[in-house]
Amino acid sequence: MGRPLATILYYKSLKSSGHAASAASLPGLVANAAEAACPFRPRFGCGYAALWDRFPTCPAERSSAPALLLILAALLSAGCSREPRIRVGSKNFSEQLVLGEIVAQHLEHRLGGRVSRKLDLGGTLLAQQAIVNGQIDVYPEYTGTALTAVLRQKPLKDPARVLESVRQGYRQWQIEWLDPLGFENTFAMAIQTTGMQTLSEAARQRSWRLGAGYEFAHREDGLPGLLKTYGLRLNGAPKTMDLGLLYQALAKGQVDMVAGNSTDGMLSVLKVTVLEDDKHYFPPYECALVVREAAERQFPALRGALNELSGRITSETMRRLNYELDGKHRPAREIARNFLHSAGLQ
């Protein structure tokens, strides 16, 4: 039984030496046994939490505590440590947490619960390192980010070429890019609804008071290139501000155009228009699942289950899901469950 047995023997040694553990100290012992048997899973994540909820705490029932501890440790050792599990990861921002939870719940439904979560890992390079090192098996990534930040290649304009480039580039790590989920998270120029639909129209019609994040205002594929490509005219210097304040400034009339992201949750509730990038200036950042080929071999049903998510999430849907988390502060698990149900996947 390994380390869980050591925990049990430690408890029995305390008892025999006259230092018997009280019922109040047993939760820690059981938790240690759980983590020893299943170190990559949340405590009691394997379904035995209900047993602990019934753990005796009143004096009349404490005599049964050692026996229940033995049962719990045996179940944890037998039921957790030997069962292979698919490890789902994500980066550390709202959209990724929602997507990671969608993937995890979908796989739990399709593969019978054989999933563990490693969400909120950090930025792009940390997530990349985790999947290359085999610490996670699948996570959502963006094609443009992979091309420039991971593979260190120059940006491309054609989404199909970008996807093919990252697919080829990731073969060195035996990692597969599945078909995109159906949306991209790229830059988005938004204005109060006026009837204009494209950036070309906006450039012809008038000059604009622009609000933008500091990074967009200065990066090569941000504002400088946008102004050159479209001949967009600005009314004064751009107002740089925290990204969380952009839509508030637009609603208050402090600016009349903002440079946000195409899946920002606020875009789902404000009466604004996201102008079409009709000259395809912004690089494509399609979101897709990347998965270890070793995990696909270990779990033959994995690839088919993940492919069921391809093409299922539109930009409008992702905005709404992001707002559910950031605007309404609903739990990611609830958001994911509702999405999968509405999509007919549960």
Sequence and secondary structure as in RCSB ss.txt:
>XXXX:A:sequence
MGRPLATILYYKSLKSSGHAASAASLPGLVANAAEAACPFRPRFGCGYAALWDRFPTCPAERSSAPALLLILAAL
LSAGCSREPRIRVGSKNFSEQLVLGEIVAQHLEHRLGGRVSRKLDLGGTLLAQQAIVNGQIDVYPEYTGTALTAV
LRQKPLKDPARVLESVRQGYRQWQIEWLDPLGFENTFAMAIQTTGMQTLSEAARQRSWRLGAGYEFAHREDGLPG
LLKTYGLRLNGAPKTMDLGLLYQALAKGQVDMVAGNSTDGMLSVLKVTVLEDDKHYFPPYECALVVREAAERQFP
ALRGALNELSGRITSETMRRLNYELDGKHRPAREIARNFLHSAGLQ
>XXXX:A:secstr
  HHHHHHHHHHHHHHTT    GGGHHHHHHHHHHHH TTS TTTTTTHHHHHT   SGGGGGGHHHHHHHHHHH
HHHHHTTS  EEEE  SSHHHHHHHHHHHHHHHHHHTS EEEE    SHHHHHHHHHTTS SEEEEEHHHIIIII
S     S HHHHHHHHHHHGGGGTEEE    S B  EEEEEE SS  BHHHHHHH EE EEE HHHHHSTTTHHH
HHHHHT EESSS EE  GGGHHHHHHTTS SEEEEETT GGGGTSSEEE B TT  S   BEEEEEEHHHHHHST
THHHHHHTTTT   HHHHHHHHHHHHTS   HHHHHHHHHHHTT  
